[in-house]
Amino acid sequence: MDSLFAVTARFAFVLALALLLERAMEVLKSSYDLLDSRLDLNNFWTKRAYRIRGLLEKKLRRSEHAGPTYAARVLRRFGEMLLNGQGGYSGSVPVLSGDLVRTRAVKVGLKVVAITSGIALAFAYSIDLVALWNGGHAATGEPSSFGKLLNSQGVHYILSGTAIGLGSGPVHKIITTIEKKRKRQREKADRPGA
């Protein structure tokens, strides 16, 4: 019973860290938004939008010989990466603005900071979701060199920290999956003749 309590407490701690990190990223984003408006950085983001527009135009000019399907693929990828378009509209013209560039850059920057912070927290608190996944048991047999790398404690902390940095949603899914796996293992062990 103590083992179940320890695992549950560990899961709650990891989920709380993920939620805390999410809120910290929201505060960081709000602080950056305030700084951005106070320093009037809209000109910086507009210049970045012009630079990206120039790169896109250059890529489309180079791809004229490739045909319209390649150009459509470039525009679709551009829309997915920067504009976050919902799709379903044919014949739409991509519009690029400094605000769109800023939004995407802030989102990517915050994700990098969150994942880095999550990894730091995993190392600081020795959070190893991979060991919880394996039920605390090491792999049997002689592992390959890739298997040895995956079995290293540092890699486990990095994977766990990445999950924490991605937020409470992925952490909750991982915890739910681990709990289901442990429940199946308990049921299998409790069956007669197993």
Secondary structure, 3 states (H helix, E strand, C coil): CHHHHHHHHHHHHHHHHHHHHHHHHHHHHHHHHHHHHHCCCHHHHHHHHHHHHHHHHHHHHHCHHHCHHHHHHHHHHHHHHHHCCCCCCCCCCCCCCHHHHHHHHHHHHHHHHHHHHHHHHHHHHCCCHHHHHCCCCCCCCCCCHHHHHHCCHHHHHHHHHHHHHHCHHHHHHHHHHHHHHHHHHHHHHHCCCC
